[in-house]
Amino acid sequence: METDEERAEYEFNEADGWVSTGDIAEKRAMLKQAALRILDDTARQQISISISEHDLARLKTKAAERGMPYESLIDTILHEYAKG
C-alpha cells in the first residue's frame, strides 16, 4: 500500500501509465551509497552524541523525505564532512 508521499513522486500519463517525477539518478546514487556503506561495515565504531531536540527532529524529517533512517543520514553527513 502506497502512502500519499510515495504517490506524490509519480504522475499519471495516459500513454505510459504511472511515471516517476522525481530525480531518479539522484535517488539511485543515494541508494547506491547507502548500500555500499552497509556492505562495507568493516572497521566501524559506534559513538554516542547529544544534539538538540530541534536539530534531531529536523534530521528525522530530512531523512524521511529521502526515504532513509535518520542514523544513515547523519552517517552520510559526517562522512562527507570528514572526507572534505
Backbone torsions as a table, in degrees:
resi	resn	phi	psi	omega
1	MET	NA	129.0	-178.0
2	GLU	-87.8	146.4	173.6
3	THR	-87.7	167.1	176.9
4	ASP	-59.2	-36.6	-179.7
5	GLU	-64.3	-42.9	178.7
6	GLU	-65.7	-40.4	179.6
7	ARG	-65.3	-30.6	-178.1
8	ALA	-66.5	-20.2	-179.5
9	GLU	-80.0	-3.0	-178.4
10	TYR	-128.2	154.2	172.6
11	GLU	-130.9	153.9	-178.2
12	PHE	-91.4	126.9	177.6
13	ASN	-116.7	125.2	-176.0
14	GLU	-54.4	-39.6	-177.0
15	ALA	-77.5	-39.4	-172.5
16	ASP	-107.3	-7.2	-175.8
17	GLY	80.6	-142.5	-179.2
18	TRP	-78.8	126.9	-177.0
19	VAL	-126.7	136.6	178.9
20	SER	-65.1	137.7	176.0
21	THR	-107.8	-4.6	-179.4
22	GLY	-85.4	173.9	177.8
23	ASP	-82.1	96.4	-175.3
24	ILE	-64.2	-40.5	-179.0
25	ALA	-62.4	-41.9	179.6
26	GLU	-65.8	-44.6	-179.9
27	LYS	-64.8	-41.3	179.2
28	ARG	-61.9	-43.0	179.8
29	ALA	-63.9	-41.5	179.6
30	MET	-64.0	-44.7	-179.9
31	LEU	-66.6	-37.1	177.6
32	LYS	-63.4	-43.5	179.3
33	GLN	-62.8	-42.4	178.9
34	ALA	-63.7	-41.9	179.2
35	ALA	-64.0	-41.7	179.1
36	LEU	-63.7	-38.0	177.6
37	ARG	-64.5	-38.4	179.6
38	ILE	-66.3	-43.4	-178.9
39	LEU	-69.8	-33.1	179.9
40	ASP	-95.0	65.5	-175.7
41	ASP	-93.8	20.9	-179.9
42	THR	-83.7	149.7	175.2
43	ALA	53.5	40.5	177.4
44	ARG	-100.2	146.8	-179.9
45	GLN	-129.2	132.6	178.6
46	GLN	-80.9	138.7	177.9
47	ILE	-128.3	167.5	176.2
48	SER	-126.5	131.3	178.6
49	ILE	-131.1	156.9	174.7
50	SER	-115.9	125.0	176.6
51	ILE	-132.7	163.8	-177.9
52	SER	-66.1	151.5	178.2
53	GLU	-59.6	-37.7	-179.5
54	HIS	-63.0	-46.3	179.3
55	ASP	-63.9	-41.5	179.6
56	LEU	-63.7	-41.6	178.4
57	ALA	-61.7	-41.7	179.3
58	ARG	-67.1	-39.3	177.3
59	LEU	-63.8	-41.1	178.6
60	LYS	-63.4	-39.3	178.5
61	THR	-64.6	-47.0	-179.8
62	LYS	-63.4	-39.0	178.6
63	ALA	-65.2	-42.0	178.8
64	ALA	-62.5	-38.0	177.8
65	GLU	-62.5	-30.4	-179.8
66	ARG	-93.1	-3.9	178.9
67	GLY	70.8	37.6	-178.4
68	MET	-138.5	158.4	175.7
69	PRO	-64.8	147.3	-178.1
70	TYR	-64.5	-29.6	177.8
71	GLU	-63.1	-39.0	178.1
72	SER	-66.8	-37.7	177.4
73	LEU	-63.6	-45.4	178.6
74	ILE	-61.5	-42.7	177.9
75	ASP	-59.4	-43.4	179.3
76	THR	-63.1	-45.5	179.8
77	ILE	-60.4	-47.6	-179.4
78	LEU	-65.3	-39.5	179.0
79	HIS	-62.5	-46.9	179.7
80	GLU	-62.4	-40.6	179.0
81	TYR	-65.1	-44.8	-176.7
82	ALA	-66.4	-35.5	-178.3
83	LYS	-81.8	-9.1	172.1
84	GLY	84.1	NA	NA
